[in-house]
Amino acid sequence: QGQLVESGGGLVHPGESLKLSCVGVGFFFSTYAMRWFRQGPGKERELVASIGSHNGFGDYADFVKGRFTISRDIAKNTVYLQMNDLRPEDTGVYYCSAARGVYEYWGQGTQVTVSS
C-alpha cells in the first residue's frame, strides 16, 4: 500500500518563501504523476500544481504561476513545491497526491499559514 508524507509547512510573513516536500513509499514513484492541492479555510480543495511521470514540466493554477515551482527527484521518491512571494490567500493545508490510472494516493497534509 502506497503512502505519501508531506513536510515543510509553517508560519511565514507575506512575501516570504517555503519549500514543501512529499516522500512516496510503497509504490513505483517514478511512474506516477504527482500533484499538489490545497484547501484554505472554508474553501474547497483546489489543484495547485502537477508534474508528469516522464517529464519535468509542471503545470500550474493561474493563481500561483510565476511564484510556485513543482519538481521531483526520482532517486529520492520526492516531489517538491517551492513557494515564493507567499500571500495571505495562500494559507491552507497543502496535500500531495500520486496518480496513475485508477490508483491514487494522498498525503495527510501540511499546514501553511501566511500572516503578518
Secondary structure, 3 states (H helix, E strand, C coil): CCEEEEECCEEECCCCCEEEEEEEECCCHHHCEEEEEEECCCCCCEEEEEECCCCCCEEECCCCCCCEEEEEEHHHCEEEEEECCCCHHHCEEEEEEEEECCEEEECCCEEEEECC
